[in-house]
């Protein structure tokens, strides 16, 4: 992958590909609970632009921050890490 400035990058799994040129990517992260000091899994969903409609449900992808492309899309699919089995 090539470096593109200081833009944020996340790796996640495609959970929906029903729209044209758009996929929904679920990104998991671990957050430490303030009181109990236990790590809790948090999931965020991002709408990402997929120009060639190459992504399918279950694919692991890298998304990168971009300019607003629509009301909800602010991310682009940079690379497909692994295809779904």
ZAMARGU-4260 file (C-alpha; in steps of 0.2 Angstrom, whole numbers, plus 5000, padded with zeros to 4 digits):
<rodrens>
0) 5000/5000/5000 | 5006/5017/4996 | 5006/5031/5009 | 4993/5045/5007 | 4997/5059/5018
5) 4990/5059/5036 | 4973/5051/5032 | 4965/5039/5044 | 4965/5021/5039 | 4955/5006/5046
10) 4954/4988/5043 | 4937/4980/5044 | 4925/4967/5037 | 4912/4971/5023 | 4895/4968/5031
15) 4884/4974/5016 | 4887/4976/4998 | 4869/4979/4992 | 4871/4997/4986 | 4879/5002/4970
20) 4898/5007/4972 | 4896/5007/4991 | 4900/4995/5004 | 4897/4995/5023 | 4913/4991/5033
25) 4912/4985/5051 | 4928/4990/5061 | 4931/4982/5078 | 4942/4990/5091 | 4946/4987/5110
30) 4942/5000/5123 | 4948/4999/5141 | 4933/5001/5153 | 4936/5015/5165 | 4929/5007/5181
35) 4932/4988/5178 | 4949/4990/5168 | 4942/4976/5156 | 4944/4977/5137 | 4927/4979/5128
40) 4925/4976/5110 | 4917/4991/5101 | 4911/4990/5083 | 4909/5005/5071 | 4901/5004/5054
45) 4907/5015/5039 | 4900/5018/5022 | 4915/5017/5010 | 4916/5020/4991 | 4920/5005/4980
50) 4922/5011/4962 | 4923/4994/4953 | 4911/4985/4965 | 4924/4972/4969 | 4920/4969/4987
55) 4908/4956/4993 | 4901/4952/5010 | 4915/4944/5022 | 4930/4952/5013 | 4943/4960/5024
60) 4947/4978/5017 | 4957/4993/5021 | 4947/5010/5020 | 4955/5027/5020 | 4948/5044/5024
65) 4942/5055/5010 | 4932/5070/5005 | 4913/5069/5007 | 4906/5059/4993 | 4888/5059/4998
70) 4878/5062/5014 | 4885/5046/5023 | 4901/5042/5013 | 4917/5049/5019 | 4928/5034/5016
75) 4936/5024/5001 | 4941/5006/4999 | 4960/5007/4997 | 4964/4988/4997 | 4956/4971/4998
80) 4967/4961/5011 | 4958/4945/5009 | 4943/4938/5000 | 4928/4929/5009 | 4929/4910/5008
</rodrens>
